[in-house]
Amino acid sequence: MNLLLKNIFFGVFLISIKLCSQQFYVNSIIDNNTNKVYKLDVSNPSQIDEPFCPPTMGTYPETYTDIAIDGSNNIYYVTSTGRLYRKNSSNSTCDFLGDFTVTNASITSLISDSGKYLYGTGSPNKLYRYDISSGIFTDMGNLPSGQVSAGDLFFYEGRLFICTLTGILEINMANPSQSCPFMTLGSSNIYAAFSINYGTHSKVYVIRTLFATSELSELDMINKQIGPAINTYAHKINGAAAIYDLTSTEAACTPTPLAVRETDTSGIYFNVINPVKNTIICHTNIDRREIISIRLFDNSGRLIKDFSNQNQMERLDVSGISKGIYVLTLSTKTGKTYTKKIIINS
């Protein structure tokens, strides 16, 4: 094999390794206020302690809420008050990069794109950007009212998403206030998410935290459901990161009524009677014990009323809610979500 062919072979080999790597990093909280970073792999439950940069700023010791990694293997950490740190992959030095906010507002999510930007979200309900080259922080705008950032940011095939209190929101980077509800999840406890590029396709993985343990599962972006647990970890994971190159600085979406995505699953029915005056009349063959959430949203994805704790669901009281078009979502323990358009004509 001549030198040119060898170079081509090894170049393709290295690219394939990078594309098919299933490694990711997580930050955890051990013993309440102690940071811990692990290197994990989707294919097995083993974990490796990863040296990290401890937070050095602030009056009191802080804990990290999320983690990110860029294409050069530099790892970034953000605290709840928005302070950003970086561990340099070339020499393992630690750098304090600044603060996403000037008011110590909460930052709960962090991600790197394949270029020069990091993105963060938190409270108040904003999307922030950090330019790695210039060191400039930018407030990109507010997320839609009623959509509360509660988990992780992740890219999927050039689109940016955020885990919220009620599901997954697709972010419109040009105008964050026009971001689009993607799917509802109910009380999912998803604190971490990341994507893996397998070369021919991508997969999204999410981590649910349940008390002192965490579960890794695949998030099916096509069928919009969460699969069974792949691995379980004996610690609370707050955030996750993996190198992912299918990103964009201009990801956008157009808000559309959730009702256009009504679910029709063979053998299962979930029907409502329209129009509605004061009560939504529901008919379904889904066992009430399998239902984890029943919620009413407006067309922008804002939560209007939560019926999840109601023992029976045949009659849902919507008296006092303004006339208009709404979306009723029903989520089950199996991860499926059913949606129906509701026309309130009070």
C-alpha positions in Angstrom: 0.0 0.0 0.0 1.6 3.3 -1.1 1.8 6.3 1.2 -1.2 8.1 -0.3 -3.5 5.1 0.1 -2.3 4.7 3.7 -3.1 8.3 4.5 -6.5 8.0 3.0 -7.2 4.7 4.8 -6.1 6.1 8.2 -8.0 9.3 7.6 -11.3 7.5 6.9 -10.6 5.2 9.9 -10.2 8.1 12.3 -13.2 9.9 11.0 -15.3 6.7 11.4 -14.1 6.3 15.0 -15.1 9.9 15.8 -18.5 9.5 14.2 -19.3 6.2 15.9 -17.9 7.1 19.3 -20.5 6.5 22.0 -18.6 8.2 24.8 -20.2 11.1 26.7 -19.5 13.0 29.9 -21.8 13.8 32.8 -21.6 16.0 35.9 -23.1 14.7 39.1 -23.7 15.9 42.6 -22.3 13.6 45.3 -23.1 14.1 49.0 -25.3 17.2 48.3 -22.7 19.8 47.4 -19.7 17.9 45.9 -19.1 18.0 42.1 -18.1 14.9 40.2 -17.5 14.4 36.5 -17.5 11.0 34.8 -16.7 9.7 31.3 -19.4 7.1 30.3 -20.3 5.0 27.3 -23.7 4.3 25.9 -22.8 0.6 25.2 -21.9 -0.3 28.8 -22.6 0.9 32.4 -18.9 1.4 33.3 -17.8 4.9 34.4 -14.4 6.6 34.6 -13.6 9.5 37.0 -12.8 12.5 34.9 -10.5 15.3 36.4 -12.4 18.6 36.1 -12.0 22.3 37.0 -13.5 23.0 40.4 -15.4 26.3 40.7 -13.2 29.1 42.2 -15.3 32.2 42.0 -18.1 33.3 44.4 -18.3 33.6 48.2 -19.5 30.0 48.7 -18.6 26.8 46.9 -20.8 26.3 43.9 -22.0 23.2 42.2 -22.2 22.7 38.4 -25.6 22.4 36.8 -24.4 21.3 33.3 -21.5 20.4 31.1 -20.5 20.8 27.5 -17.7 19.7 25.2 -16.5 21.3 21.9 -14.9 19.7 18.8 -11.5 20.2 20.3 -12.3 18.2 23.4 -12.3 21.3 25.7 -14.8 20.7 28.5 -17.0 23.5 29.8 -18.9 23.7 33.1 -21.5 26.2 34.2 -22.8 26.9 37.8 -26.3 27.7 38.8 -25.4 31.4 39.0 -24.2 31.4 35.4 -20.4 31.3 36.0 -18.6 29.5 33.1 -15.4 27.5 33.4 -13.3 25.6 30.8 -10.8 22.7 31.1 -8.3 23.0 28.2 -7.8 19.6 26.5 -4.2 20.4 25.4 -2.7 21.2 28.8 -5.5 20.5 31.3 -5.4 24.1 32.6 -8.6 25.6 34.0 -10.0 29.0 33.0 -12.8 31.1 34.4 -14.5 32.6 31.3 -17.1 34.9 32.9 -20.7 35.0 33.7 -23.7 34.4 31.4 -25.8 36.9 33.3 -25.0 40.1 35.3 -27.7 39.4 37.9 -26.7 35.9 39.0 -29.7 34.5 37.3 -29.9 30.7 37.2 -28.3 28.7 34.4 -29.4 25.1 34.1 -28.4 24.0 30.6 -25.3 24.3 28.5 -24.2 23.0 25.0 -21.5 23.6 22.5 -22.0 23.7 18.7 -19.5 22.4 16.2 -18.1 25.9 15.7 -17.3 28.7 18.2 -20.4 29.1 20.3 -21.8 27.8 23.6 -25.5 28.2 24.4 -27.1 28.3 27.8 -30.6 28.6 29.2 -32.0 29.2 32.6 -34.1 31.6 34.7 -35.2 34.1 33.8 -36.5 32.1 30.8 -33.8 33.2 28.3 -31.4 31.8 25.7 -27.8 33.0 26.0 -24.8 32.6 23.8 -21.0 32.6 24.5 -18.5 33.3 21.7 -15.5 31.2 22.4 -13.3 33.3 20.1 -14.1 36.7 21.5 -15.3 35.9 25.0 -18.5 37.8 24.5 -21.8 36.8 26.2 -25.0 37.6 24.4 -28.6 37.5 25.5 -30.4 36.0 22.5 -34.0 36.5 23.9 -36.8 35.0 25.9 -38.2 31.6 25.4 -42.0 31.3 25.1 -44.1 32.1 28.2 -45.0 29.0 30.1 -42.0 27.0 28.7 -39.6 26.6 31.7 -36.1 25.3 31.1 -35.6 22.4 33.4 -33.2 20.0 31.8 -30.5 20.0 29.1 -30.0 21.5 25.7 -29.2 19.2 22.8 -28.7 19.4 19.0 -30.3 16.9 16.6 -29.5 17.1 12.9 -29.0 20.9 12.9 -31.9 21.7 15.2 -31.6 22.9 18.8 -33.9 21.5 21.6 -34.4 22.0 25.3 -35.9 19.8 27.9 -38.6 21.7 29.8 -40.8 21.0 32.8 -43.5 19.6 30.5 -41.6 18.1 27.5 -39.2 19.0 24.6 -39.1 22.5 23.0 -37.5 23.1 19.6 -35.7 26.4 19.8 -36.0 29.1 17.2 -32.5 30.7 17.4 -33.5 33.7 15.3 -36.4 34.4 17.6 -36.4 32.3 20.8 -39.9 33.6 21.7 -41.2 31.8 18.6 -39.8 28.4 19.7 -42.0 25.4 19.0 -43.4 22.7 21.3 -42.0 19.4 20.0 -43.4 16.8 22.3 -44.9 16.5 25.8 -43.4 14.2 28.4 -45.4 14.7 31.6 -43.3 14.5 34.8 -40.3 13.1 33.1 -37.4 14.2 35.5 -35.1 14.6 32.5 -32.0 16.5 33.7 -29.6 15.6 30.9 -29.6 15.0 27.2 -27.1 14.6 24.3 -26.8 13.3 20.7 -24.5 10.8 19.0 -23.8 10.9 15.3 -23.4 7.3 14.0 -22.5 8.4 10.5 -25.7 7.3 8.7 -28.0 8.5 11.4 -28.2 10.3 14.8 -29.6 9.2 18.1 -30.7 11.3 21.1 -30.2 10.0 24.6 -31.7 11.4 27.8 -31.0 10.8 31.5 -33.8 10.7 34.1 -32.9 11.3 37.7 -34.9 9.5 40.3 -33.8 10.4 43.8 -30.2 9.2 44.1 -30.0 7.2 40.9 -30.1 8.0 37.1 -31.3 6.1 34.1 -30.0 6.4 30.5 -32.6 5.9 27.7 -32.9 6.7 24.0 -35.3 9.4 22.9 -36.9 8.4 19.7 -37.2 11.7 17.8 -39.2 10.2 15.0 -42.0 8.6 17.0 -41.6 11.0 19.9 -41.3 8.5 22.7 -38.7 7.5 25.3 -37.4 3.9 25.3 -36.6 1.6 28.2 -33.5 2.2 30.4 -30.2 1.3 28.8 -27.9 1.9 31.8 -28.5 2.8 35.4 -26.1 4.9 37.5 -25.9 5.1 41.3 -25.7 8.9 41.5 -27.7 12.0 40.5 -26.7 13.3 37.1 -27.4 17.0 36.4 -26.1 17.3 32.9 -24.5 15.5 30.0 -22.4 16.3 26.9 -21.0 14.5 23.8 -19.1 15.8 20.7 -21.8 16.2 18.0 -21.1 17.9 14.7 -24.6 18.3 13.2 -25.3 21.7 14.6 -26.4 25.1 13.4 -26.2 28.7 14.4 -29.5 29.5 12.7 -31.8 26.7 13.6 -35.4 27.9 13.3 -38.9 26.5 13.5 -42.4 27.9 12.8 -44.9 27.6 15.7 -47.8 25.5 14.6 -50.7 24.2 16.6 -49.9 21.0 18.4 -53.2 19.6 17.2 -51.9 18.9 13.7 -49.8 16.2 15.3 -52.7 14.2 16.7 -51.7 10.6 17.4 -53.6 7.7 15.8 -52.3 4.4 17.2 -53.9 1.1 16.0 -56.0 -0.5 18.8 -56.0 2.6 21.0 -58.5 5.4 20.8 -58.6 8.7 22.5 -61.5 10.9 21.4 -63.1 14.1 22.5 -66.4 15.9 21.7 -66.1 19.3 20.0 -67.0 22.1 20.4 -66.6 22.4 24.2 -68.6 24.7 26.5 -67.6 24.1 30.1 -66.6 20.4 30.1 -64.4 18.3 27.8 -66.0 14.9 27.3 -63.3 12.2 26.7 -63.7 8.7 25.4 -60.7 6.3 25.6 -59.8 2.7 26.2 -56.5 3.6 27.9 -56.4 2.3 31.5 -56.4 5.2 33.9 -53.6 3.6 35.8 -51.4 3.8 32.8 -52.0 7.6 32.4 -49.4 9.9 34.0 -50.5 13.3 32.7 -53.5 15.0 31.1 -52.8 18.7 30.2 -54.4 21.5 28.2 -52.2 23.8 26.2 -52.9 26.8 24.0 -51.5 26.9 20.4 -48.2 28.5 21.5 -47.5 25.5 23.8 -48.3 27.4 27.0 -49.8 25.2 29.8 -53.4 26.3 30.6 -54.6 23.6 32.9 -53.3 20.3 34.4 -55.7 17.5 35.0 -53.1 14.9 35.9 -54.2 14.4 39.5 -57.8 14.0 38.6 -59.1 10.5 39.4 -61.4 10.3 36.4 -60.9 11.8 33.0 -64.3 11.4 31.3 -65.3 14.9 32.2 -62.6 17.7 32.4 -63.8 21.1 33.7 -62.7 24.0 31.5 -65.1 26.6 32.8 -63.6 30.0 32.9 -61.1 29.3 30.1 -61.4 31.8 27.2 -62.9 30.8 23.9 -60.4 29.5 21.4 -58.5 26.5 20.0 -56.5 24.4 22.5 -54.6 21.1 22.6 -55.3 18.4 25.1 -52.4 15.9 25.6 -52.5 12.6 27.3 -49.2 10.8 28.2 -48.8 7.2 29.4 -46.3 5.2 31.4 -45.0 3.6 28.2 -43.8 7.0 26.9 -46.6 7.5 24.4 -48.4 10.9 24.0 -51.8 11.4 22.4 -53.0 14.9 21.4 -56.5 16.2 20.5 -57.6 19.6 19.3 -60.1 21.3 21.7 -62.4 24.0 20.5 -63.8 25.9 23.5 -66.9 27.9 22.6 -67.9 29.4 26.0 
